[in-house]
Amino acid sequence: MAILVLSLGACASTAPTSSREVFFAGGTYVGEPGKQVMRGAMYVEHLRPARTTQRYPLVLISGTGQTAVNWMTTPDGRPGWSDFFLARGYEVYLVDQPARGRSAWIDGVDGEVRNLTAASIESLFTVGGKWPQARLHTQWPGSGRPGDPAFDQFYASQVSYLASAPETQRLAKAAGTALLDRIGPAVLVTHSQSGPFGWVIADARPGLVKGIVALEPQGPPIEGKRLLWGLTDIPLTYDPPAAKASDLELEPGSASPDPGLKSCWRQKGSPRQLSRLAGIPVVVLGTEASYHAQFDHCAVQWLQQAGVGAEYLRLEELGIHGNGHMMMLEKNSDDIAAVVSGWVEKAVH
């Protein structure tokens, strides 16, 4: 497959970027002979700094309805996390999930898609949330409502996404493993709906995933009919093996004395271990004011009970206040990127 290489020297004002490489990872031909199409290929944008000083690249994967634009700029026009990490000497891989954005969705093959409404964006990400911590949200740029320039730019960036979470995770696992097979060891940075991608890709390629930074990963575990494998909607490798999700014996955890925190499901008795993830450095990063502030601790507890040495960093405990779920787009986004890079440089070897 041909690779496009472009010089970015004139484009990057804050990061010493030397080149961009664009390619597609994974993908399979489907359909009858003469009418075949490719599904499941993932758009990848590889950014190189002028001088690479970090051992492993970062693979940045966005969440529901988002694309790699999340990492490239902010809605109020500031440089995004990709520039920050390039300036720190990281090679960066930006991806659009399979069947989303620049990764083709194939009509009649890839299934139903959905879109986030402006009202849902407003209530979940920018302003107007009803959960207890929402009143602490101060870092979104602008009013957070339709008609505000930053909100309108953010909403204009939203794209259709697959309705099926299991299918999304299967496609991401296949494309993500193909990417790592091509580029070698890397650190995965996931956000929200892409949180399960980190777990399934690491489960498939534990030797190539050198660390996982899970920014408010999808959760909490075992929520209704979602995430029935604990952290994912598709199988993970447990020890002893679990042939089906219902093999995981569950019990409710103790209720938290903090009314702003939800109680968590956990494994009952002797918990099955996520042995393929056990040796991988993992951090779950949470914000002060997101709706995830109610339950991110549940993912951490599930990981730890399953033998994964996951750390839990809460931004407010690090002196970084007022952030919501879209932390990489907010006014203090560079402060949070510094937390991410600091953790990687300390924990990943």
Summary of the structure (lengths in Angstrom):
residues: 349
radius of gyration: 19.5
end to end distance: 32.0
largest distance: 62.7
contacts: 1190
relative contact order: 0.14
helix: 30%
strand: 21%
